[in-house]
């Protein structure tokens, strides 16, 4: 890996990260057939939190939680917890690829809302990209597609929460430590879901294989975020952002192999439109930033 050019290392790490996220989704979908979604969310964050404590707390100590904006970081963390819960609930009743595609409208919404929320300029290119993404979503979640209305609404709720989460990330990342932000997410998810555990605890006790799969969700989530962080150290966001959409390919592959849910032609076309809209917007923003730099 070290022999590869920096940008290529970043791309490889990004592809591995989104594979972890798709594996997390597939595992949660499988387990949700037997266990309550809230229990899955709880285990995912507990394992993630314990991993961070084991590997980072000895070296970072109090720097892991040191921040001047604890409230903002906590709100951001709770938004991701809500996103996780809504995603897992949607995956329980929807195919992986189609659900992932609907949630992936959020980067387009971020680009559009960056104007009024962050003061960024929103030009015609962002509007075109957002409209294309919305059209792609309608192609995926169209009437007659056989998708569950409940699942579509859950996926849209996840996309809304994830949009606000990303906007807050943009606001906080210039001043906050990346590991601190990640740890607050793991800690908030662990605390909130543990407090609510008496309300949703139930279902059968997992056997050895299911217990291993439970623990793997924390590994996929924590490992994916770690790889994502490392990727952005090797290459800029404008280079890596198109490769986020490899998660759609992983989701389609896992959904077909493990659940026999292969997207139809129109759904695949809708996913392509969503990805193309986001990639086009990222390319336009990269060009605008270069133009501004030259000027």
N, C-alpha and C positions, 0 to 999 in steps of 0.2 A: 504493500500500500504506500509506503513512504517513497518508493521510486516513481510513483505516478506524479504528473503535474498537479499543482495545488487544486486547480479548478476541477480536474477529473476526480481527484480524491473526494472533493465536496459532492460531486454528482453521485459517486458510488455510495457514499455515506447516506445521501438523501434517499436513494433507491432502497437501501437497506432499512432506513427509518420507516418509509411508507409501507414496506413489506411487514414490518412489526405491527404497525397500526392496523393493517388489513387482517393480520393473524389474530390480533386482539378482538377485532369485530367478529371474525369467524368463530373464535372460541366462545365469545359471549353468546352468540346466536345458538350454538350447540347447547350450551349449559342452560340457557333460558327456557329450553323445552322442559326442564325438570325443576329448576330452582328459581325463586323470585328474583326479578331484575335488581331490586334494591340490595339483595345479598351479594350479587355479582359486583355491583358498584362498590360496596363496602370492601370486599376482598381486594379488588383492583387497587384501591387507594391505600389500604393498609400495607400490602406487600410493597407498593411503590415507596411509601413513607419509610418502612423498615430498611429497604435497600439504600435509600439516601442517608439515613442515619448511620448505617453500617459503613458505607464507603466514603462519605463526605464529612460527617460530624467529627471524626477524630482529627482531621486536618484543618477544617474551617472553624470548628467550635461555634462560638456565638456569632461569627460572621455569617453563618448560614441563615440566621433569622434577623440580622441587623438591617434595619431599613428605617427611613424617615417617613414612609408612607404605608404603615401596616394596614390601615383601613382599606386603602385602594387595592393593595395586594390581596387582601382577604376577599374583597368583592370580586376581583378578577378570578380568584381561585374558585369561588362558589359558582361563578358563571360556567367554568369548565366542568365542574361537578354536575351541574344541571345539564350541560351538553352531553356528558357521558351517559347520564341516566336516560335522557330522551333518545339518544342514539341506540342504546342497548334495547330499550323498549320498542323502538322502530324495527331493529333487526330481528326481534322476536317474531314479528308478523310480516316482514317484508324481505325480499331478496337482498343480498349484500350489495350488489352492483348498483341497483336502482336507488337504494337508500343512500349509498355513498354519493351518488351523482346529485341527488337533491340537496344534501348537506353541503356539497362543494359549490353551491351557488353563493355561499357566504363570502368568499374572497371578492367576488364581484360587488356584493353589497358593501363590503368594506371600502372598496375603491370609490363607490358612489358617495357614501356617507362621510368619507374623509374630508370632503369639502366643508359641510356645516359643522362637523364635530372637531376636526383637527385644523381647519383653516387652509387645507390644501386646495389647489385649483382643480376644479372638475370640468374637464372639457368635453367636447363632442365624442371623443374616442371612448371615454369611460361610459357615457350614456349608451353608445352603440354596443359596447361590450356587455353592459348590464341587460339591455334588451335581448341580446343574443342569448345570454345565459338564462333569462326567464323563458325565452322560446324553447331552449333546450330542455329546461325543466318540465315544461308542458308536454314535450314530446315523450319524456320518460313517464310522467305521472298523468298521462292522458286518460280520459274516460274510455273504458273498454280495454285498458291495459291489464286488468285483472289485479291491480295493486289494491291493498287494503286502504280505505280512506283514513282509518285510524292511524295506520303506519305512515301515510303521507303527512298527516297533520303533526305527528310526533317528529318526523324528520324535518319538517319546516320549523317546528319549535326549536329543535337542536341547531338548525342553521341560524335562527335568530339569536340564540344565546351565544353561539360561536362567533357571530359577527361582532357583537358587543365586546366579547372577550378579546378579539383581535384588535379592535380599536383601542381598548385599554392597554393592550400589550404595546402598541405603537407609542402610546403616551408615556408608558413607564420604562420601556427598555433603554432609552438614552441615559437614565440616571440610576437604574436599579441593576444589581448583580443578577446575571442569568440564573445561577444556581439558587439564589435566594427566592427568585420568582417561582422557580420550579418546585422548591421545597414548600413554599406556602401553599401551592396547589395540592401537593400530596398531603400536607398536614391538615388543611381545611377539609379536604375530602374525608380523611380519616376521622377527624373529630365530629363532623356533622353526621356522617353515616353511622358512627359508633353510638352517638347520642340517640339516634333514631332506631337503633338495632332492635329494641324490644317491640317496636311497632310492626316491623316487617319480618322478623325472624320466623322461619318456618320451612316446611318442605323436608324431604328426606335428608339424612346425613350423607355426605358424599363418600363414595368408595375411594380406594387408593388412586385410581386413574383420574376420576373427577377431581379429587383433591389436588392432584398434580396440575390439572388443567386450570383450576382456580388460581393456583399460585402463578402459573404461567402468564395470566393476564397482567399481573403486576410487573412481571419481567418484560412482557411485550410493551406495556405502556411506558415504564421507566426507561427501558433500553431504547425505545423509539425516540423519546424526547432527548436522551443523551446523544444518540446518533445525529439527530436533527441539529442539536447545538454544535456538535463537532463539525457538521457539514458547513454551517455558516461561518466557521472560523477559517475554512479553506477557500470559500467562494462567496461572492456577493449574492444577495437575495434575488437580484435581477437575473442572475445566471441559473440559480437553483429552482426558482418558483415554478417553471414549466414542468419540472420533474416531480413536483408534488402530485401531479395527475396520474403518475404511474400507479397510485393507489387504486384508481378506477380499474386498471388492468388486473392488479392483484385481487381486488374484490370480485371481479367477474370470474377470474380463474378459480378462486377458492369457493365461490358460490356454486359454480358448475361442478367442480370436482367433489365437494363434500355434501352439497345439498341438492344437486341436480337442478339448479336454477340458472339456466343460461339466458342472458338478455336477448330479446328479439331484435330484429334489424332496426326498427324505429327507435327503440331504447338506446341502442348503440349509437345511432346517429345523434340522438339528443345528448348523450354523454360527450360525443365529439364536439358538438356545438358549445356546450358548457366549457369544456377544456380549451377550445380554440378562443372563446371570448376572453377567458382569464389570461391565457398566454399572450394573446394580442394586446391586452391592456398592459401587461407587464413589460412587453417589448416597447410599447409606446412610452411608458413612464421612463424606461431606461434611456430611450432616445432623447426624451425631454431633459432628463438630468444631464446627459452629455452635452446637449445644446446649451443648457444654462451654464455648464462649466466652461465651455469654450467662450461664451459671451463674457 
